[in-house]
Amino acid sequence: MSGIAVFINLAGAVALLLWATRMVRTGIERAYGNVLKEKLRLALGNRVTAAIAGFFFAIALQSATAVALIISSFVAGGYVSSAIGIATLLGADLGSAFVVRVLRYDLSLLIPVLLLMGTIAFRASEARDWRQAGRILFGLGLLLLSLRLIGESSEPLRSSEILPIIFNYLSRDWITAFLLAALLAWAFHSSVATILLFASLADKHLLPPPLIIPLVLGANFGAAVIGAILTKNAERSARVVPLGNVAIRGFGTIVALALQYALILHPERFSSQPGDAVVYVHLAINAAVLVFGLPFSGIVAKWLERLLAAPAAKTNEQTRLSALNPADLSNPRQAISNATREVLTVCEKTEVMLNWIFELYEHWDPKKMQRIEALDDEIDTIHRDIKFYLARISQTALDEQSAAQCQNLLGATIKIEQAADIISQNMLTRARKKHDRNTAFSTEGWTELSAMHIEVVKNARLAFNLLVNRDIEHARQLVDRKEAVRNLVRTSEEQHLQRLRSGNAASFESSSLHIDTMRDLKEINSLFASIAYPLLEQEGLLRHSRLL
């Protein structure tokens, strides 16, 4: 067999291993994710129990990286401290190493059984639990099959003339071997797959014994970096845990490599079988990192929290110019015009929030989230200033028309501020939850939500223009569109229930997010539509009740 064919077979086997691991993890997260996360959160009482919880959680998910992302979200949400989060991740690293040990047993007889049971469970019922159980069993079968394929694919490498030369060189250059193993673990995004590949090569006596420990150390360093890279754009508090793991685990592997240069520990001390020696070295490294790193998790967490602390706000920022000029209070018409201009500023900021929030639903961006929160704070401040300004106008002698304008402006700004609160409090929380849980809407569900969002944005612009032009026809159009939005919501709910009945997995995962987001958009639209009510009421075009 040619070298290219051997490489393709080996790469395909590794790809199957990565895919099978992801399938098992996805099935467990979908079937038991919320329960596991809640139990994990409750178990994080102190560093020792946190490490134990992380150990078992990594075994369940077959991934320390998945635990890193979950724990980072817990820290960002204020559920646990950074020190507890780092301790949990150190335990998860050991749990991930234990998974490698379990997978090293000869379980080939289970391959057809797991594949058959997984297929039957997945196809036997449309129920969510059955389908996820089938996914887990089938994924385990593929995982074991991939390990057998890796062993078979690497068999021809024994006769390779080039590979021994490369490995013999690396056995003398441990730093290069360390870096290459770290790069491979990062590329795989899985220490489990990397160590299993090394073990398979060692079984075929392709890895010289002096090369085993540097390669395993490098793989552990690369695996530690994965979580830090995946959270590089997250909130500062969420980045502390994976960076803490890099600091402790990375420092530990570098120190161990330096000690290996000085002491030269032979892997045969762990096992006479080279493949098993790879696994036991991996277990020993992670156990040592846990034991020696756990006492320092608090110190590392505090150091990183100070290092990642938000920079102090600039004091020379330009103060926003307000249209609410107190000197114009003696002229009610001018003062009302000033208040109208300021209400339009609130409208502009609210429209920006309304557009950005759906961008967050699609692509999470912590910086954009912070800007939405900042805009809401600005709207609250402007809203308060408008109320006080209108109250001072009302203290002067006003004609009936001016008094009505003041009242309408006050009502409009209250409604717009309430809409902004729904965006910043309800919808922002849902967008963050969607990101933290890695939830995806079904294609049909996202299309319905997008259509609803487009309609609400159109109505928002119509309502904002109404504050200036006070056009009766525009007011009628705005209220008519409220019924169209109501129909959109009703149709979406019916179609969503139909998708649930048909067993659409994405709809199951996103059900509450879909329904709650629709409800938020409907409520925002109702607030915008109500801006037209005073104008229509003045013209006698508004019924007091929808009841016949």
PyMOL commands that set and color helices and strands:
alter all, ss='L'
color gray80, all
select helices_A, chain A and resi 3-43+47-61+64-76+82-103+110-124+128-159+162-170+174-188+191-203+209-230+236-263+267-269+274-307+326-330+332-362+366-394+400-436+443-469+472-501+505-538
alter helices_A, ss='H'
color red, helices_A
deselect
rebuild
show_as cartoon
